[in-house]
């Protein structure tokens, strides 16, 4: 180990510039991809969001036929996810319980 410090000229300056350019390219690419997605669907970003909200409305069972606000839709979605997870847990427990009884009988 030497006690001499490296001079700043020994490090390539180009690498730092390249990193900056790559991050700028990534940001530009993300912006282009989001605009392409909107253009590919034939609308603006708000219409893409509206389409996705409509798809979510079709996935979640409705309690009442009527217009649901997005915040209400997200709450119902979260509740539905909890319900589905609970059902899966119960079914797994039933399989464990009855599966172990069948193995003992055979």
C-alpha positions as YAML, in Angstrom:
chain: A
units: angstrom
residues:
- id: 1
  name: UNK
  ca: [0.00, 0.00, 0.00]
- id: 2
  name: UNK
  ca: [1.44, 3.32, -0.91]
- id: 3
  name: UNK
  ca: [0.78, 6.50, 0.96]
- id: 4
  name: UNK
  ca: [0.60, 8.39, -2.30]
- id: 5
  name: UNK
  ca: [-2.83, 9.45, -3.44]
- id: 6
  name: UNK
  ca: [-3.83, 8.96, -7.02]
- id: 7
  name: UNK
  ca: [-4.14, 12.09, -9.02]
- id: 8
  name: UNK
  ca: [-7.57, 12.90, -10.39]
- id: 9
  name: UNK
  ca: [-6.20, 12.64, -13.92]
- id: 10
  name: UNK
  ca: [-5.72, 8.86, -13.58]
- id: 11
  name: UNK
  ca: [-9.46, 8.26, -13.47]
- id: 12
  name: UNK
  ca: [-11.20, 8.38, -16.84]
- id: 13
  name: UNK
  ca: [-13.52, 11.32, -17.11]
- id: 14
  name: UNK
  ca: [-15.50, 9.64, -19.83]
- id: 15
  name: UNK
  ca: [-17.00, 7.03, -17.48]
- id: 16
  name: UNK
  ca: [-18.73, 9.66, -15.35]
- id: 17
  name: UNK
  ca: [-20.15, 11.31, -18.43]
- id: 18
  name: UNK
  ca: [-21.32, 7.97, -19.79]
- id: 19
  name: UNK
  ca: [-23.21, 7.19, -16.60]
- id: 20
  name: UNK
  ca: [-24.96, 10.50, -16.77]
- id: 21
  name: UNK
  ca: [-25.85, 9.97, -20.41]
- id: 22
  name: UNK
  ca: [-27.19, 6.47, -19.69]
- id: 23
  name: UNK
  ca: [-29.46, 7.74, -16.93]
- id: 24
  name: UNK
  ca: [-30.71, 10.48, -19.23]
- id: 25
  name: UNK
  ca: [-31.35, 7.88, -21.93]
- id: 26
  name: UNK
  ca: [-33.30, 5.72, -19.48]
- id: 27
  name: UNK
  ca: [-35.48, 8.64, -18.45]
- id: 28
  name: UNK
  ca: [-36.08, 9.54, -22.08]
- id: 29
  name: UNK
  ca: [-36.85, 5.90, -22.93]
- id: 30
  name: UNK
  ca: [-39.40, 5.67, -20.08]
- id: 31
  name: UNK
  ca: [-41.13, 8.82, -21.29]
- id: 32
  name: UNK
  ca: [-41.19, 7.53, -24.86]
- id: 33
  name: UNK
  ca: [-42.53, 4.13, -23.78]
- id: 34
  name: UNK
  ca: [-45.36, 5.65, -21.77]
- id: 35
  name: UNK
  ca: [-46.33, 7.90, -24.68]
- id: 36
  name: UNK
  ca: [-46.12, 4.93, -27.07]
- id: 37
  name: UNK
  ca: [-48.40, 2.93, -24.80]
- id: 38
  name: UNK
  ca: [-50.94, 5.73, -24.81]
- id: 39
  name: UNK
  ca: [-50.61, 6.16, -28.57]
- id: 40
  name: UNK
  ca: [-50.90, 2.42, -29.18]
- id: 41
  name: UNK
  ca: [-54.18, 2.31, -27.29]
- id: 42
  name: UNK
  ca: [-55.39, 5.26, -29.30]
- id: 43
  name: UNK
  ca: [-55.68, 7.78, -26.51]
- id: 44
  name: UNK
  ca: [-54.07, 9.85, -23.85]
- id: 45
  name: UNK
  ca: [-52.74, 8.62, -20.53]
- id: 46
  name: UNK
  ca: [-56.02, 9.47, -18.83]
- id: 47
  name: UNK
  ca: [-57.92, 7.26, -21.25]
- id: 48
  name: UNK
  ca: [-55.45, 4.43, -20.55]
- id: 49
  name: UNK
  ca: [-56.11, 4.83, -16.83]
- id: 50
  name: UNK
  ca: [-59.86, 4.91, -17.50]
- id: 51
  name: UNK
  ca: [-59.58, 1.68, -19.48]
- id: 52
  name: UNK
  ca: [-57.66, 0.03, -16.66]
- id: 53
  name: UNK
  ca: [-60.20, 1.20, -14.08]
- id: 54
  name: UNK
  ca: [-62.96, -0.24, -16.25]
- id: 55
  name: UNK
  ca: [-61.12, -3.56, -16.45]
- id: 56
  name: UNK
  ca: [-60.76, -3.55, -12.67]
- id: 57
  name: UNK
  ca: [-64.49, -2.88, -12.29]
- id: 58
  name: UNK
  ca: [-65.16, -5.99, -14.37]
- id: 59
  name: UNK
  ca: [-62.92, -8.12, -12.13]
- id: 60
  name: UNK
  ca: [-64.39, -7.07, -8.79]
- id: 61
  name: UNK
  ca: [-67.90, -8.32, -7.96]
- id: 62
  name: UNK
  ca: [-70.28, -5.41, -7.53]
- id: 63
  name: UNK
  ca: [-72.49, -5.07, -4.48]
- id: 64
  name: UNK
  ca: [-74.71, -2.49, -6.11]
- id: 65
  name: UNK
  ca: [-75.21, -1.49, -9.70]
- id: 66
  name: UNK
  ca: [-74.04, 2.05, -9.90]
- id: 67
  name: UNK
  ca: [-71.11, 4.30, -10.58]
- id: 68
  name: UNK
  ca: [-68.19, 3.65, -8.27]
- id: 69
  name: UNK
  ca: [-65.56, 6.26, -7.54]
- id: 70
  name: UNK
  ca: [-61.94, 5.17, -8.03]
- id: 71
  name: UNK
  ca: [-61.14, 5.37, -4.30]
- id: 72
  name: UNK
  ca: [-64.18, 3.20, -3.54]
- id: 73
  name: UNK
  ca: [-63.12, 0.78, -6.28]
- id: 74
  name: UNK
  ca: [-59.62, 0.49, -4.80]
- id: 75
  name: UNK
  ca: [-61.06, -0.16, -1.34]
- id: 76
  name: UNK
  ca: [-63.37, -2.86, -2.72]
- id: 77
  name: UNK
  ca: [-60.40, -4.35, -4.59]
- id: 78
  name: UNK
  ca: [-58.34, -4.50, -1.39]
- id: 79
  name: UNK
  ca: [-61.26, -6.11, 0.47]
- id: 80
  name: UNK
  ca: [-61.72, -8.63, -2.33]
- id: 81
  name: UNK
  ca: [-58.03, -9.54, -2.25]
- id: 82
  name: UNK
  ca: [-58.28, -10.19, 1.50]
- id: 83
  name: UNK
  ca: [-61.38, -12.33, 0.91]
- id: 84
  name: UNK
  ca: [-59.63, -14.39, -1.78]
- id: 85
  name: UNK
  ca: [-56.53, -14.88, 0.38]
- id: 86
  name: UNK
  ca: [-58.75, -16.05, 3.25]
- id: 87
  name: UNK
  ca: [-60.54, -18.52, 0.98]
- id: 88
  name: UNK
  ca: [-57.22, -19.91, -0.26]
- id: 89
  name: UNK
  ca: [-55.99, -20.30, 3.32]
- id: 90
  name: UNK
  ca: [-59.17, -22.13, 4.36]
- id: 91
  name: UNK
  ca: [-59.00, -24.44, 1.35]
- id: 92
  name: UNK
  ca: [-55.35, -25.22, 2.08]
- id: 93
  name: UNK
  ca: [-56.23, -26.08, 5.67]
- id: 94
  name: UNK
  ca: [-59.07, -28.33, 4.49]
- id: 95
  name: UNK
  ca: [-56.73, -30.13, 2.09]
- id: 96
  name: UNK
  ca: [-54.20, -30.58, 4.88]
- id: 97
  name: UNK
  ca: [-56.86, -31.89, 7.27]
- id: 98
  name: UNK
  ca: [-58.65, -34.26, 4.91]
- id: 99
  name: UNK
  ca: [-55.48, -35.23, 3.06]
- id: 100
  name: UNK
  ca: [-53.87, -36.47, 6.27]
- id: 101
  name: UNK
  ca: [-57.00, -38.52, 7.17]
- id: 102
  name: UNK
  ca: [-57.06, -40.22, 3.76]
- id: 103
  name: UNK
  ca: [-53.40, -41.17, 4.03]
- id: 104
  name: UNK
  ca: [-54.06, -42.86, 7.40]
- id: 105
  name: UNK
  ca: [-57.05, -44.82, 6.00]
- id: 106
  name: UNK
  ca: [-55.16, -46.17, 3.00]
...
